[in-house]
Amino acid sequence: MLKWGVERRLEFIEFRLFWEGGVNRSDLIDTFGVSVPQASKDLTHYQERAPRNAVYDKSARRYVAGPEFRPVFLDPDPDAYLMRLRTLAEGLVEAGVNWLSAPPEMDIALTPRRKVDAGVLRAVLAAIREDQSLDVRYQSMSRDRPDPTWRRITPHAFGYDGLRWHARAWCHETERFKDFLLPRILEIGATSAPGADGVQDRLWHETFDIILVPHPELSMGQQAVVAKDYDMDDGRSVLTVRYAMLFYVMRRLGLLEDAKGRDPRIQHIVAANAPELAAALARAQHEFDGAGGEGGI
């Protein structure tokens, strides 16, 4: 059985061969800080485990992917590769750190980065880990709370709506589970005994299945490519969503309004179970005390 470090380096070799066409000793040395002999040993080890995958190119002075390449250590997931590109484009990592040595030219549709205070995040994490409540000075966007106020919350989870992170927590004042956006927590106060346990948060633990299908006004060819794009099976896909996240997911997918009534060239998908979805959202909003909770819309 291979040691974790060795297996990791063999996976890296295969990653470079599969996605970038080649690899050499310096790639291993620069990425993992191993010695020259160790890098040579890793490449030899890889060739022993996958003899047809790497062919030495004397002119390029590196190993290139062979014509009969078959992954042994790597799951060649396109989403995983594209996520590496995304983190690089967003400036979250440097080239090489995420195994990309020669990424293609790229850009992404940037959104303003929401600043989260490290002290706030650390305090919320500690409250979850130690099962405590936490006093927070919070700026709500509701009309009846124009100024920051101190609130006591018992957080139990985190949610991300595609733009913002929030803490899912029991609000001791309103006695409901709500979302508290991390950037809107301005100060941290004392900890105390917890409120309701997160297991009681029904909207967090219960789910609803959104059945997605191509917009019916698209042509047959367009519907087929939308089905392929969304990896649909027999023209539909099922997205299982927590009730607590339903509003956010629907907003991102363009399903909050009448999706079928929108231009199909813009709104490519609709919900096949739209009436049931509307009822699920109504239930979530009723128990949640307003769409978006403390996070606002």
N, C-alpha and C positions, 0 to 999 in steps of 0.2 A: 504493500500500500504506500502510495506517495505521500511525503510530507506536504503540508498545506502550502508552504512557500514554494516548493518545487512545482507543485501542480499549478499554482498561480502563474508561475513564469512560463510553463508549457502552454497554458491557456493564452497568455499574452503573445507567445510566438504564433499560435494559431490565429489569434485575432488579427495580427499584422499581416499574416499570409492571406487570410480570407478577405479582409476589408481593404487593405492597402497594397496587396500584391507581393510584399516581400518583407524580410527582416534580416538583421545582421547582429553581430555580437555587441556593437556599440549601443544598439537599441536596448538590449537587456542591461548593459552597464549603466546607461543614463537613467533608465526608469527604475531599476531596483537597487542600484549601487553595488552590484556584485563584482567580483574580480573578473579579469579576462579569462583565466582558466575555468571559472565557474560558468561564465557565459558560454564558452565553447562546450563544456560538459552538458549544459542545458540543451543546446542545439543538437548535440549528438544523441542525447536522451530522447529528444522529440522525434528525430529521424528513426530511432529504433521503435518507438511506439506508433508512428504514422509514416512508414517508409516511402509512401508514394505522394505524400503531401508537399514536401519541400525539395526543390531542385536547386543546386548551387549554380548561380550565374556568374561565371568568371569575369565577364566584362563589367557587370554591375557590382561585383564583389559582395554579393548578398544571396540569401536563399529566397527563391520566388515560389509562388504556388504552382504545383504541378498540374498537368491536365486532368489527372484522375483524383484531384483533391476531394477528400471526404472528412468533415469535421470529426474529431475524436474528443477534444477537451472543451470545445466551444459550442454553445447553442447560438447559431447565427441569427439572432433576433433583430430584425430591422428597427423595431421600436427602441431597443437598447442602444443601437448605434446612433440613431437620430437623437436620442436623449443626450448622448455625449456631445453631439454637435450643438444641441440647444444650450447645454450648460456652458459650452465654450463661447457661443455667441453672446450669451447673457453676462459673460465675464465672471462666472462663478468659479471657473477653474482655468488653469493655463494649459496651453497645448503641450501634450506629452504626459501630463499628469493623468489624464483620462484615456491614455493609450493612443491618442491620435497624433501621428507625426506629420502627416501631410493632408490636413482636412481641406475639402473643396471650398472655394469662395462661397460665402453664404450670408444671409441676413435673416432676421426674424422680426415679426411685428411686435415691437417693444411696448411695454406698458410701464408706467412709473412704478418704481420699486417702493413698496410700502415698508417703511422703517419700523422695525421691531426692536425695542430696547432689550439688550441682553439680560439686564437685571430683572426685567419683567418676565421674560421667558423662563429664566432660571427659577423665579419664585413660583410661577404657575406649575412648572414641572415638579418642583418640590412638593407643592400642595397635593398634586395628583399622586405622587409617589408615596407620600406620608399620610394620605387620606385626611387632609385638614381643610378647613375653610380659610379664606384669605380676604383681608380687607383691601379693596382697590379703589383708587380715586379715578372715576371713569367719566369720560365725556360721551354721553349719548347723543344721538341725532334726533331723538323724539322731540316733539314740540313742547311737551311739558317738562323737559329737562334741558333747558338752554345752557346751563352752566355745569361744570364738573361737580359730581357728588361722590361721596364715599359710599361704596356698596360692599356687602359681604357676599362672596360667592364660594361655592365648593366645586371646583373644576374636576372633570373626570375624563375629558377627551379633547382632541383638537380636530378642527375641520378646515378645509381649504376649498374656496369656491372658484379657484382658477386665477384669482387676483389677490385674495386676502386670506390671512390665517386668523381663525378665531378660536377661543376656548369655549368648549361646550360645558356649561356649568349650571348648578342649582343656584338660583338667586334667592337669598334669604329674605329679601324685602317683599318681592312679589310672589314668592313660593311657587316658582315655575322654573323649568329648565330653559335656559336661553343661550344665545350666542353672544360672546363678548369679544369684539375685535381687539387683538393684541396691541396695535398701535394706539388705540384709544384709552388704554390703561396708562394713566399719567404718573401715578405713584403707587407704591406698595406699602401696605400697613401690616398690622399684626396678623398672626395665624391663630386659629382657635379650633374648637370642635367642629366636625363636619356637619353639613345639612343632609339632605336626602342623598341616598346612595345612587351612583350612576346606573345601577341595574334597574332602577325605577324609571329611568328615562325612556319611556316607550317609543317616542319619536326617534330616538337614536338607535334602538335595538330592533325595531320593526322595519320591514322593507316593503317596497312596492315595485312591481315589474313594469317598466315602460316598454311597450312593444313598438319598435321603430320600423317604419317601412318607407320606401321612396315616395316622394310627393306624387300623387296620382295624375297630376297634369303634365308630368314629364313624359317624353317619348319613351317607347319601350327600350331603345338603346340607352337613353339617359338613365332610366330606372335601373337597368342592368349594371351600369357603371357605378351608380350610387350604392347598389347592393354590394358590389365588389369592394368599393371604397370603405364601407362600414362593416365588411366581413359578415354579411347577412347570410343566413341559411334559409333557403327556399323563400328568398325575398323579404326576410324579416330578421331582426335581431332583438334580443331581450336585454335590457339594461336594468339590473337590480340596484335600487337606490334606497338608502335610508330615508325615512320620512323627514328627518331633520335636515337632510341635504336636498330634498326634492325641489324646493323653490330655486336653489342655486343651479341645479342641473338643468331644470327647465329653462331658466333664463339663458344659460349658455347655449342650449340647443335651439333656442328660438321657439319654444313650445308654450310660453306663458300666454301668448295671444293666439288667435285663430290661425294655426300654422297652415291649414289647407287654403285659407283665404289669402295668403301671402304669395308673392311672385315666386313660382317654383325655381326660377333661375337663381334666386337668392336663398330661399328656404327649401333645401333639397330633401329633407325628411319630415315626416309627420308621425304622430302617435296613432297606431291602429286602434288603441283602446282609449281614445281621447276622453269620452265621458267618464270612464273610471279614473283616469288620470286627474281630471278636474275635481272629482269628488275626493280623491286622495290628497290633493293640494289643499282643498277646503278644510279637510280634517286636520292636516298639519298646521295650517295657519290658525285654525280655531284653538288647538291645544297649545300652539306656540305663542299665542297672544300677539299676532301680527306678523306679516311676512318680513323676514329678515331679522326679527328679534331686536336685541339691543344693538346689533351691528348696523341696522338701518339698511336701506336699499341702495 
